[in-house]
Amino acid sequence: MTTLNKPIIMTAMMGKQDFAWANGLRRLYYPPERNMTPAHITLFHHLPPRALYEIKQAIVDITRYNAPPEAMLQRLIHLGSGVGYQLHSPDLLAMRMELADRFHGLLTAQDQQVPRLHITVQNKVSAKEAKDLLALLEQDFEPRAFQIKGLALQYYMDGPWQPIGEWPFRG
């Protein structure tokens, strides 16, 4: 694959059933004209394309020696103009922090912060629409286990994403 001069996004890959569930909600509640990407869990928002080889090597190293991290869908969260599901996964956050240390000097201010892991199912709507959906989804929400199966990279293409690669946890 040719290296593009576009920002690189790193995400955690969901298990097949959890992805189908999350992406189904996203298709249902995200404004269709703005829904350019499938459901995802962002770990890094903007990695520099010039460091692609280094980023790939870091992912290979971390996925080779780590088992899939335990994760729980913890609660619904109001995102101001949308709704998401907060994900609790100390192991995934620890891996992300290890990667952040390896990427020192490459990270934007946003990516230097500890992320609030979540899956957005609605965004870019009015505050009232978001509050209404939050209330609706909270009616039958119960925390549950959630599968994380690997890490993935994508180029940000000014809206949609172009896949670079996926690496499953093998440890």
Secondary structure, 3 states (H helix, E strand, C coil): CCCCCCCEEEEEEECHHHHHHHHHHHHHHCCHHHCCCCCCEEEEEEECHHHHHHHHHHHHHHHHHCCCCCCEEEEEEECCCCEEEEEECHHHHHHHHHHHHHCCCCCCHHHHCCCCCEEEEECCCCHHHHHHHHHHHHCCCCCEECCEEEEEEEEECCCCEEEEEEEECCC
